[in-house]
Amino acid sequence: MTGDSSPVGPTSSVGQGGPVGENEKPKHQVVVPDDFPPVFADSTALMRLRRRSDIETVVYTTQPRNEGELIARIASANTVIGIRSSTSFNHSVIEAAPALRHLAIWGTAVDNISMDAVRRAGIAVTHTPNTSTNAVAEHAMAMALTLAHRVHELDQRIRGGEWPGVRITQLAGKTAGVIGAGAVGLRFAELAHGIGMDVLICPMQLQGEKTRSDDFPEWAKLTALDDLMEEADIVSLHGRLSPATDHLIDLSRLEQMRPNALLINTARGRLVSEQDLIIALTNDTIAGAALDVFEFEPLSHNSPLRSLSNVLLTPHSGAASNEALSAGLNATADNVIAFLEGRPVPRIDR
């Protein structure tokens, strides 16, 4: 593990329950248990919370090594800010945090949270919708273009002394298949259409998604998943993780794809069976894959994905543009302050 295992900022009231004077109102305890790699620790959002005399904020710049360490970090927290989707707020974690009243998520996904447990405990769960839509959609398109044009491969080969004669894939005139019709999926569809691609969209029937053909632009075709997998040259995933979508893309789905097709995943790692994807890439079932998210993060050092030449990898950085970070982290701070002041907050626990 890298990073500092100690929290950033004052710690005297975290997990110790020190005495409070008769006329001194206890501060609202805000804990960020998983800011690794750090994004919140040096943000203006943190500075805004620190300027509040009624809030005490502690930021841990490492991921918890286990459930027990997570529980210890949030034991006295009134609000927990969740930065990483790899941190699991399951039943036992929620039940071990008796002071917890607010779980503020940076982002929108709650597949790492036991919603039943937070409802039973009366904990508000807030999120930051539409703060990284452009960043993630652009990242997915950048990965699709990089993979199709073999930019990463050719860069490395030239650096190694080669001057290779190769063929690249033009995306204009090809078909983009978009799985998931939320804000990011629709923005990616617009980008694909903008460079001259035909667009197929398969909604995942989730809250907030458009699902009717007349909800979409006339240039987009609403289609079933099987048809999309068979017809698309680029398949880009933009859905949420749920029991119904866990390993949605397995070997049978990958075998539906065209041999020259590419898979892009900037959504959730477990939407794809990594083991099945490795088989498909090794056997040339599909031409390549670009992954920003993984089943387990960080990606294991001995993962075969690291050595496959037809794979493009980025470290869950699709939402890490300066603009998206600023908007998302400040929206998280807004939610903390609004909750403390009793104002309406964007809740997803109902």
N, C-alpha and C positions, 0 to 999 in steps of 0.2 A: 504494500500500500504506500502511495505517495501522498504528499500534502501534510498538513499540520493536524495531528489528532486532537489538539486542544482547540476549544472554541475561540472564535474571534470576538472580543468584546468582554463586557463584565460578566462574571460567572457566579458572584457571591450568592445570588438568590436561586440559582438553578440547581435543583436536586438537594438543597440544603435546608430550605424552610427557615431561614433566619428570622429573628424577632422583628416586628414592626412596631414603631412607637404608637402611643395612644392616638395621636392626632395625625399620624402619617398614613395615608391611604396606600395599600399595597399596589405595586405597579403591575400592569398587565404583562405577563411573561410571554414573549414571542421567541420561538426557537426554530432555527433552520438546521435540521439534523443531517443534511446530505448535500451540501454545496460543493460537490467535487465532480468534474473540474470546476473551480470557483467561478461563479458569475454574479452571485448576489453580494459576495463579501466586499467588493469595492465599487458597488453601484450607488447611484444617486437615490435609488429606492431605499437602500439601507440607511443612508444618511438622513432621509426624511423621517424614518422611524426613530432613529437615534436622537433626533431633535425634539421628540415628544417627551415631556417630563413624566407622562403617565405610562410609558412603555419601556420595558427593558428587553433588549434584543440580543440574542446569542446566536452566533453562526458557527457551525462546525464545517471545516473545509476538507473533510474526508468523508467517505461513505461509511456508514456503520458496518462493522465487520460481521455482525450477526444481529439477530432479533433482540438479544439481551442488551446489547450496546445501544440499539435504537431506543428501547424502552427507557434505559437510563438517561439518555439525552433529553427525552421529552417528558420525563416524569412529573415535572412541575409546570409544564407549559399550559397556558391558557389558549394560545394560538400556535399552531405549527404550520410553517410554510414548507410545502413539499416541492423540492426542486427536481428530483430525479425520479423517473418512472420505475426505476429498479428498486426503490425503497418501498417495501410492502407494509401498508397499514392494515394488517389483518385483524381478526377478532381479538387475538391475545394482546396485540399491541394497543388497540383501542381500549380494551378493558383495563390495561395497566396504566392508563393515563387519566386518572380521575378528575384532574383539573381542566382537561381539554374541552374547549367549547367551540373551537373554530379550526378547521383544516383548510388552509388557503393554498390552492394548487396553482403553480405556474404552468399554464397550459390549459388543456381541456379534458385530457384522458383521465379516467378514474378506474382503469382496469387493475390498478395496484391497491385499490381501497376496498375494504369490506363495507359496502353501502348499507347492508343490514345492520352491522355493528354501529355505524355512525348514527343511523336513524334511531336505534334503540337508546343510544347514549344522548340523543338530542344535540348532536354536534352538527354545526353548519359547515357545509363544504362549498367553497367558492372557487371559481375558475376565471380564466382570462381569455374569453373567446375572441377570435379574429385579430389577435395581435401579431401572429406570425404567418398569416395566410400567404402573403406574397413571398416571404422568405423561403418557406418550405416548397411552394409550387415552383419557384425559380430554381431551387436546388435540385428538385426532381428533373426539371427540364435540362439543367446544366449537366446532370449525370447522364441523361439520355443522349444528349448531343456528344458528350465526351466519349461515351461507350461506342456509339454508332460511328463516330469519326476516328476512333482508336487513338485519341489524343494522348491519353496516359501511356499507352503502350509505345507509341512512336517517339514520344519524348524520352522515355527511358532507353530505347534502342539507339537513338542518336547520341545520347550522352555516353552510351557504351561503345561508340565508335562506328556504328553501322550507318548506312544510308539506304534504308530498305525500300524496295518497290512493293507497295501494298495497294489494296483496294479498300475504300471506306464506304459506309452506307449513308446515303442521302435520306433524310427524313421527310422532306417535302414530297408529297404524293403517296406517302405511306399511311398506315392506319394506326392511330393511338387508341388503346383500350384503357379506359379510366374506371377503376373499381372504387366506388365510394363517391357520393354526390354531395358531400359537404362543401364548405367554403374552399378548402384547399384543392379538392378534386376538381371543382368547377373552374378554379383559377388555372390549374394545370391544363384543363381542357381548352381554355381560351388561348393559352400560350401555344399549345399544339396546333390549334386551328390557325393561329397567327403566323406560323412558319409553313403553312400549306398542307397540314396533315388532315385526313379524314378522322372524325372522332366518334368512338363508341363509348357510351357510358352505361355502367351497371350500378344502380343504386344498391345500398346495403340495407335499406329499410330501417334506418336509424333516425332517432329524433334529430330534427334540424335538416334532414336531407330532403331534397326534392325527389319525387318518385313518379310523377306523371310526365308523359311525353310533351304535353303543352307547357310544362314548367321550364323546358330547356330551349336554348337557341335553336333555330331551324337547321343550323349546320351540324348539330349533334344528334346522333341516333341512339335512342334508348334500346338496350339489348339485354338478353339473358347472359349469365356468366359463362355458360358453355359456349355460346356463340362468340362472345368476346374473346375467350381464350383461343378459339380456333382461327379467328379472323385477324387479330391485331398483330402488328409488327412490333409495337412497344406496348407492354402491359405495365401500367403504373398504379401502385396500390395507395389508396388514400382513405381507407376505412378505419374504424375503431376496432379494438380487440374486445371480444366477448366470448363466452363459451361457444357460440354458434360460429364465430370466425377464427377461433384458435386453429392454426394449421389449415386455414382455408386453401392455401396453395400447397398441395402435397404432390407426390410424384404423378398421380393420375391426372391432376390439373396441368402439371408441367408437360406431360406427354401429349396434352391437347394442343399445345402451342406449336407454332411453325418452327422448323429447325433453325431459321435465321432470326427468330424473334428474340427480344431482349426484355428482361424483367427488371423493374425499378421499384424499390421499396423505401419510402421515406416516412412510413406511417408507424407501424408497430412490428417489432421483430417476429413475434409469434404468429403473425398472419401467414408466415411462410415456414414450412418444415425445412430447417437448415440442412438436415441430413439428406432429405430428398433433393434439395436444390444442389447440393454437392454432387450427388449421383447424376443428376440431369446435366450439370455443367461438365462433369468429367466424361460423360458418354456422348457429348455433343447433342443431347436432346434439344437444348436451346443454345443460342449462340453466345449469350452472356447475361450477366446480371450486375446491377448497380445497387449497393446496399448502404443506407445510412443508419439503419437500425438492425438489431440482432436479437436472437432469442435470449442470450445472456450478455450483459454488458458490464465492463469492457469485454471486447471479443478476446477469447482465449488465445494465448501466444502460439499454441499448437493447432489452432483451427486450420483445416485444409483450405478454407477460403483465402487465407493469407498468401498461399502459394499458387493459386489458379490465375493464369494470365488473362482469362476472359471475365474477370470480376473486377469491379471498381468499388473501393471501400472508402467511406468517410465516417468519422466518429460521432454519430448522432448529432451532427452540426447543422442540420437543415434549418433550424429555427434560430441559429446563432448570429444572424446579421446584427450589426449595431442598432439598426432601427427596430428590429423585432425584439431584441433584448431590452432595449430601453422601454418600449411600449409594454411588453409583458411584465417586466419586473416592477415597473411603476404601477401597472394595473393591480398587481398583487399587493403592493403597499397600500393602494387605494382601498382594496377590499379589507385589509386589516384595520385601517383607520375607520372606515365606514362601519364595520362590524362593532368596533369598540364604542363608537358614538351612537349606535342604535339606528343607523341609517340603512336603507335598502342595499342589499348586496346581490351580485349575480350567483345565485345558489343552484347547485345541481344535485342536491340531496332529497329532492321532493319528487 
